[in-house]
Amino acid sequence: MVGPRRPQFVLFGSSIVQGSFGKQGWGAILADIYARKADIFVRGYAGWNSMKAVEVLDQVFPKDEAIQPSLVIVYFGGNDSVLPHPNGLSSHVPLHEYVENMRNIAIHLKSLSEKTRIIFLTAPPVNEAQILQVLGVEDRKNEQCKKYADACVKLSQEMKIKAIDLCTAFKQQDDWLTTCFTDGIHLSPDGSKIVAKEILKVIMEADWKPSLDWESLPMEFA
């Protein structure tokens, strides 16, 4: 641990989180905006689904730590929504199990501190044709992504936590299908800009005390 102490923001999720500091990623955008104001920690695990996340909650977010995160941004759902494979060797998690996993993640994070805030990111849409062309697979469908995204939003409303519907946010950009992905799944700089913009908007509009908006936080050694 180094000082002075700043608010800690943790990005927790699968490959879209793991890669968020590369290629003008959304994690890097947040770190730049919050420079000298908050520390951004990445806990991203490529290929993971919500089931794997639940298994490591106590290790990634131990309840007995003296300092707890001010904000946790959680992304799971893309790998959960992959179509099931006949041999069972896929990351697919049935929708009802995904919802319960996300519920357990939210319960755990809420228990860390009264001031730990949570934002859930839903699965974004995908470019099915690009996935087939680049990766040679057909196991991700937008119809499926939307079901998991809607379920995540509904759960978030029920648990009174913030959610960002990336399916909706991406499709507000006319050329999203051709500009937002590197391989049909993972985010290009344009895709990351959308994610960062939506996160900053939620933080700015949230009625959190203290506010975590970048303009409200003091600059270190100013």
N, C-alpha and C positions, 0 to 999 in steps of 0.2 A: 504494500500500500504506500502510495506517495501522497504528499499533501500539496497545497491545501485541499480539503475535502470538497468535492463538487457533487451535485446530483448525479446519480448513476442511471443511465438508460440501458436496458438489456434488450437485444434483438434475439428472439428465440424461435427457431424454426428449422426448416429443411434447406435445400440447396439455394433457394431464393434468398435466404438469410446468409448462408455460408458465403455466397458470392457477392454479397451486398457492398463489399468494399472494393470490388474490382470493376473495371470497365465503366467508370463513372456511375457506380452503383448507388442505390438509394441510401445505404448505410454510410457511405462516404459523403454523400450530400448532407446528411444530418450531422455527421461529425464536423464537417466544415462550418456549417451554420452555427453549431453549438460550441465552436472552439472557444476555450477559456471560460466556458459557462457550464458545461456538463460533459461527463465522460460516457462514451458509447461503447458498450461491450457486446461482442458478437458471440452467440452460442448457436451456431448453425451447423446442421448435420445433414449432408446430402443423402438423399434416398430415404430419409426418415418419414414416418407417418405419426399420427397422434398417439397410436398405441406405444411406440417407442418413446415418445416424449413423456408419457405418464410414468414409464418405468424409471426415468432418471430425474424426476422432479426434485426429490430430496437431495440429490447430488448437485444439481445445477442451482437450485434455490433452497439452500438449507435454512430451516426456520430459526436456528439458534445464532445466526450471524448478527453481530451487533449493528451493522449497517446494512439496510435493505434497499433494494432499488427504488428509485422514485417513479420509474416508468418501466413497464415490460410490454414490448410489442411482440405479439405471438402470431406466427404464420404456420399453420398446418391445414391441410385440406387437398392440396394438389395431388400429392401421392396417395392419399386416402381414396380419392375419387377415381383412380385408375381402374379400368375394368378388370374384374377378377379373371385370373388365368386358370384353365382347367387343372394345371398341376399344382395350383395353390401357391406358386412361388412369385407372387407379386406383392406390391405394397398396399393393395386394396384393403380398405376397412369398411365394412357395411355402414350405411348411413347412420343407423341408430347407435352403433358403437362409437362412431366418430363424434356424434353429439355428446355422448356420455363422457368420452375422453376429454373433449374440450371443456365440458362442465367441471370435470375433476381438475383440469389445469387451472381454470378460473378460481375454483375454491381454494386451491393451494396458494395461488398468488395473492388472493385476497387476505389470506391468513398471515402473510409475511409482515404486514404493517398496515395501519390505518391510512397511511399516506402513500402506499404503493398503488399507482394507477396502472390500468391495463387497457391496451388496445388490441383487438383481434383483427387481423387481416384475413379476408376470405381468399379462397382460391381465385386467381385471375382466369380470364378466358384463355384459350390456346388457339394456335393456328394449326389445325389438323393436317392440312396439306403439307405444311412445312415440316411438321413432325415426321410424316411419312417419307418425305424427300430426304431429310437430313439424318434421321435416326432409324428409319425403316420400320417403324412400329405404328400400330393403329389402336393403341390401348387408352388413349385419352380423347374424350369427346366433350364438346362444349355443353351439351345437354346435361351431362353428368356433373361437370364443374359447377353449373348453375344450381343444381340440387344441393350440393354441399355448401355453396356460398349462401344460399337462402337459409339453410339450416343454421349456419354459423351466425348470421345476422339475427335470426329469431331467438337463438339462445342468448346472444349478447343483450338483446332487449329485455329478455326475461331476467337476466342476472344483473341488469343495470350497469353494464360496462360498454365502453365505446367499441364500435366495429366499423370497419371500412370495407364496403362492398366493391372489391376490385373488378368484378365482372361488369358492374355498372360504370365504374370510373373509367375503365379502359375504353368501353364502347362509346363514350362521349367524344372520343377523338376519332375523326372520320377515317383516318388511315391506320388505325390501331393494328389491323391484321397484318400489315406489311412492315410496320416500323417498330413494334414493341418487343420483338423477340429475336434471339440469336439462333434458335433452333426450333421454334414453335412453342417452347415451354419457358425457357430461361430468359431473363429480361435483358433487353438492349438498353443503352443509355436513355432512349426515349421512354421505354417502359418504366425504368427506374425513376425518371423525373415525375411521372404520374404518381407513383407510390409515395415519393417524398412529399410532393405537393399535398396529397390527401392527408398524410400524417400531420404535417405542419398545420393544416387547416383545422383538423380535429383538436390538436393541442391548443391552438389559439382560441378556439370557440368554447373549449371545455370550461365548466364552472368549477375548476379545481383550486383549492387553497392549500398551499401556495400554488400560484400559476407556474406552469412549466414552459410557457411560451418563451421562445428565445429572447424576445425583446424585454421580457419581464425579469429575466435572471441577471444577477450582477456579473460583470466581467471581472475575472480574476486579475488582481494587481493593476486595476485601471488607474 
